[in-house]
Amino acid sequence: MCGAPPQESQSQDLSLEGIDVAAETIIQGTVSRGGEPAGGAYVRLLDSSGEFTAEVVTSATGAFRFFARPGSWTVRALGPNDAKADASVEAKQGEVTETSISL
């Protein structure tokens, strides 16, 4: 079991209310397609060697969040019709790492 706080249904999207940001390493952001939020897209977190670590589904507003360890990560968004886009991020404990991905 991971030590991250439970993720709710993301109905609040990217609110940090109730999260002790100083104690966490947070990677979050949004996925869009054609300028519109990409709700229901799959977002994967890959470690620095490209290994799959976690996956979430975006909210209706295209929002996603991961609780990770500090370091280099790739965030990969997957959408319909084989749409795929990556973002590289450097996550630090006590900080919220934001990224936006366009499919």
Secondary structure, DSSP 8 states (H G I E B T S, - for coil): --SS-----STTTT--TT--GGG--EEEEEEEETTEE-TT-EEEEE-TTS-EEEEEE--TTSEEEEE--SEEEEEEEE-STT-EEEEEEEE-TTSEEEEEEE-
